[in-house]
Amino acid sequence: MILKEHFKDKIFQQISETADELGMECYVVGGYVRDIFLDRPSTDIDVVVVGSGIEIAKALAERLGKSAHLAVYKNFGTAQVKYHQTEVEFVGARKESYSHDSRKPIVEDGTLEDDQNRRDFTINALAVCLNKNRFGELVDPFQGLDDLKERIIRTPLDPDITFSDDPLRMMRCIRFATQLNFYIEDETFEALTRNKERIQIISKERIADELNKIILSPTPSKGFIDLDRCGLLELIFPELVALQGVEKKNGRAHKDNFYHTLEVLDNVSLHSNNLWLRWAALLHDIAKPKTKRWDPIVGWTFHNHNFVGEKMIPEIFRKMKLPMNEKMKYVQKLVGLHMRPIVIADDEVTDSAVRRLLFEAGDDIDDLMTLCEADITSKNEVRKQRFLDNFKLVRQKLKDIEEKDRIRNFQPPVDGEEIMRIFGLQPCREVGDLKGAIKEAILDGKIPNEHDAAFTFMMEKAKAIGLAPIESKN
């Protein structure tokens, strides 16, 4: 097969001429070629050279002139040329061998065949020649094109060797299947199960990177179900596996919180590409195994699972090498608050309850509402619709109250500095009590969110607890 029409860009012609001048074979390989057949845009180009990738990169950069930026990585035998919006990575063809306790290979110079043999999956082993006499010719020794058409993920060689040599490929296997909505070929999947323990030599950071890509896929539940089926999930995320199962007592059963969680994750994914909102969906019920209790009257309960879950987040993030910054705090906040809109929607929607929700959620209120609407997975369509209709009321109330009271991220209009100045106080409990009273009065709708009303209220409260302004003391 000849694919000349996909390689009309000036950069390919320049690479072709450079390679021919140096007398080297060169091929575009991997994702760029794969994405041609998937009709996906790609600007990252990987080029394998039978010879020195660094030498050809240097010559190309010189040919392209000042518009090109060259970066050489001698330790890895690679070089990168950036030209306008395009990045081309050059590497010499190589063959690899591995020791059992490391995913870092022993590398030797090799042929194109050697290089294709070491690729992770057949769909990533496709190569297109750039030399003039074979320009655009597809080299496909493992029928990767057929696998693309059949939507199959399969390793070029023995999958046990592929996964044992570099166990990160197990995560990549599931990630590609999830992103592309492909099926993992049976023998390849069975090798995932046989080699799952090898994942323990992979760094937590690399695992988290692949997990994030699965979470950002169109239907992330597919990836988590595959991770669970092959046994990898238990090793990398046991807290999620603990959600599995249904317990029945006296004829009453709770839902399987693992599959419920995946449904919520998929629901959120229909509305948002925010990775950390998707993490909040994945973790919103993470404490249910710890909080599960049997009550003879009401049945199975999970009281305070949102608060217990909120406290679990930092340790999960730390263990999985996820960022311990505002992103973790954002996930914590949403997990801690995710029951609040549901409680409001299940009852009369009062201004006071909505004000408090708006105050606590701040700028994350819209994401919280997206999460909570995604959390309605009841099979009872009447009940589900009632909740969703009530959520519309809550959203409207949020909008109305924000316009009227400006509660989102508000600071009390009379702050601690003013209280201390008026009453001649140092920081103390009374200052905190007055600030808290002002906040509660605004949230309860007793006074408007403005300075004069808050000041008058504060003076009345101060008088009630025996505080007088310093002017009246003199």
Buried (B, 14 or more C-beta within 10 A) or exposed (E): EEBEEBBEEEBBBBBBBBBBEBEBBBBBBBBBBBBBBEEEEBEEBBBBBBBBBBBBBBBBBEBBEEEBEBEBEEEEBBBBBBBEEBBBBBBBBBBBEBEEEEBEBEBEEBEBEBBBBBBBBBBBBBBBBBBEEBBBBBBBBBBBBEBBEEEBBBBBBEBBEBBBBBBBBBBBBBBBBBBBEBBBBEEBBBBBEBBBEBBEEBEBEBBBBBBBBBBBBEBBBBBBBBBBBBBBBBBBBEBBBBBBEEEEEEEEEBBBBBBBBBBBBBBBBEEBEBBBBBBBBBBBBBBBBBBBEEEEEEBBBBEEBBBBBBEBBBEBBEEBBBEEEEBBBBBBBBBBBBBBBBEBBEEEBEBEBBBBBBBBBEEBBEBBBBBBBBBBBEEEEEEEEBBEEBBEBBBEBBEEBBEEBBBBEBEBBBEBEBBBEBBEBEEEEBBEBBBEBBBEBBBEBEBBBEEEBBBEBBBEBBEEEEBEBEEEEE
